[in-house]
Amino acid sequence: MERRVLRRAGYVAGGLVLVAGAVVALRNVDAPSDQKPPPPAPIQTTVKEFVNDAAVAPKPGARPDRPANLTVIPGPHRLQVTWAGRTPGYEVQLRGDGDVRTQLVAGNAVQFDGLENPVEYQVDVRAVDSFGQRSEPSTARKRPSANRPDESRYPLIDHFDGPVVPDPARWRLANNAACARMTRGLGDDSRRLVISAACGNESVALRSRTPLQLKDIGGELGRMMIETDCPAKDGSLVFDLVPGPADLIDTSPPPGTLRVRITADSVTLPGADAVAIPPKIGVSVRWELVLRTDGVSLWRDGTKVAASAFVPTWTTATPLFGFTGPPNGLTYIGIDAIGLSSADTPPFVAPPRITSTNIGRAANTELMDGVLGGQLRMTVRTTIREQMMPFTVEVAGRVFPARPAVEGHVFAPSYRFPIVADLPADALVLSGDRRELRITVRGANPAISPVVQHAELELVPDPASKPSPNQAEPPPEPAARPVLTLASFDTQFLDAAGQKIENNEILSRSRVVLEVTADGGSARAGLAGIEVFVDNKRIVGIPTMVDGPAVAGQWRVALNSGAFEPGPHILEVKAVSADPNVAPGFTNTTWSIPR
């Protein structure tokens, strides 16, 4: 009864405060005020040690051992650093000619780009444990080198260090609804091609305008190469050789496609099982696909890692390099070189912007200059389960037939499907201030339109006139490296024997263990500490800044389940960065306490 009276009294007092505040606000609505808004709350960059009566938190142990087998591999304007060790994280510092750089990584390799070849750099690598304790450094000194592997078998080779990067006459990027960009990098990546994307779990594809043409030279038919830091830990790199004008495909490739899929720890060739490989994450790797009369093979940095007896039946194919990022869909890929054993690049006219979302013809239109016609290459998709073929495409009020990019490819719902349409010069009508080619793609039922995920126009130049540069789609701006993030976190409950508790259902009111694990293989932001909350009440704070920020690790917190009320509870782990520009990380789970 007393609690109810006090609560009611509180409501009354609160109502008086609200009314008084409203009166003051009304009186001063037109009066000038010298009061400044309150300053924003400070950004949390530290974690104070805290444990309540329901928990026991871990403590730092001995400092970690220094990394072993430190190796520095020079390359053009770069140094690759690798080492051996089993510590959760590492701090790598590079110093040379006034240049000082530091990276925190959760793997055993790191790459420094944008270096000066004549300068000798010192590299210090320290192991970092879960609490931020540092080991003594392992040290090495090395200069970058201009030397490259033998590239004599690649008549077409691009190191992306020329005046125009990327060269649009060589490379085109295919992606879903402009979710990705292909540009020269900034800063340390200024001598690399960079693909940056926010495409969810959808892949993007880098297409070579130069087809791969097979020629038997001593048993070798052809080869293609890419040097890149893809795939990352949770991504993939795919080589596709498609016998037709395709730009963007997925898990249902056209017939005859030669596909090689590479993840961080495996490679899969056509007609063969997946082959496990030791990961190389955080550094550029040179992948080479070699086609021979007796099969295909895949090489990594000069070493064969997989082979298959697959031999293509075609003699010409479109080379595609496909990239898929991590589960969060944010991708940043650096490419150092691409090579092909063919070099016959067709003539190039810069294509216009293409849109399939606004088909109305604007009042101001103009024909494209300097072209005899073109091939419209499209990738369509729909989830509607009815006959879609044959497709048609409408351009400037005229309808043209569209066919599969590869003969014999049958449309199936949910999959990307490449189609092409041939357009005459008088159909290339650009509309609006943006000078865009407006298209509409329809299926067999004109009332149903598939989604156009990508459209590209390959134009035939007119030797008698020159195209207007104002009609070309403008190139994108250079891409900056994404902001560093904290390592990803996961939680699970363990019983007294250290076994996982299924479904987080505590069977008895006794002591259990909350295991928090942070993992990540690439450069990471520094970790200042973690905090554990149960039903929005903080019960544990673990700082991880003994000698500096941690990177990743594992922490086990003992919890007395008897200290909590029976029933379900929300447990939240918050990870705090030492960098005020890095957002904190959160992970939530539900656990249940028995009666």
Buried (B, 14 or more C-beta within 10 A) or exposed (E): EEEEEEEEEEEEEEEEEEEEEEEEEEEEEEEEEEEEEEEEEEEBBEBEEBBBEBBBBBEBEEBBEBBEEBEBBBBBBBBBBBBEBEBBBBBBBBBBEEEEBEBBBBBBBBBBBBBEBEEEBBBBBBBBBBBBBBBEBBEBEBBBBEEBEEEEBBEBBBBBBEEEBBBBBBBBBBBBEEBBBBBBBBEBBBBBBBBBBEBEEBBBBBBBBBBBBBEEEEEBBBBBBBBBBBBBBBBBBBBBBBBBBBBBBBEBBBBBBBBBBBBBBBBBBBEBEEBEBEBBBBBBBBBBBBBBEEBBBBBBBEEEBBBBEBBBEBEBBBBBBBBBBBEEBBBBBBBBBBBBBBEEBEEBBBBBBBBBEEBEBBEEEEEBBBBBBBBBBBBBBBEEEEEBBBBBBBBBEEEBEBBBBBEEBEBEEEBBBBBBBBBEBEBBBBBBEEBBBBBBBBBEEEEEBBBBBBBBBBBBBBEEEEBBEEBBBEBBEBBBBEEBBBBBBEBBBBBEEEEEBEEBEBEEBEBBBBBBBBBBBBBBBBBBBBBBBBEEEBBBBBBBBBBBBBBBBEBBBBBBBEBBEEEEBEBBBBBBBBBEEBEBBEBEBEBBBEE
